[in-house]
Amino acid sequence: LDALEQLAVNALPGSLSGDLWSHPYLQFVNSYQARPNVADHVWKSDGPDAGMYGLAPQYECCTANFHQGYPKLIAGLFYEVPERNALVSTLWMPSRLNSSTDIGGGAAVGL
């Protein structure tokens, strides 16, 4: 779970611009520059603009998919265990859940 937290809280936000409109195809830890057309880049299979922030800097599929990280993470934060009439939190991160009355007696859970 520590690796998931590292990805969700650190890596995913680091790979998006503040307004969520741009991202690099390749995201680097502690990258200090993101510029296009670097002649001596170290990656050989991706283009010279792969580290640049943009709407679709390398492939269009990333633009269609990169927004899915948080909704998919949030969808899996809580699970119901019906045989125990319980809710299970799968990851320790800021979250809130208001359940229906037939799950956990209508519990409101906040982490």
Stockholm file with secondary structure:
# STOCKHOLM 1.0

chainA/1-111         LDALEQLAVNALPGSLSGDLWSHPYLQFVNSYQARPNVADHVWKSDGPDAGMYGLAPQYECCTANFHQGYPKLIAGLFYEVPERNALVSTLWMPSRLNSSTDIGGGAAVGL
#=GR chainA/1-111 SS CHHHHIIIIIIHHHTSCTTSSCBCSSCCTTCCCCCSCCTTCSCSSSCTTTTSCBSSSSCHHHHHHGGGHHHHHHHTSEEEEGGGTEEEECSCSSCEEECCTTSTTTCEEEC
#=GC SS_cons         CHHHHIIIIIIHHHTSCTTSSCBCSSCCTTCCCCCSCCTTCSCSSSCTTTTSCBSSSSCHHHHHHGGGHHHHHHHTSEEEEGGGTEEEECSCSSCEEECCTTSTTTCEEEC
//
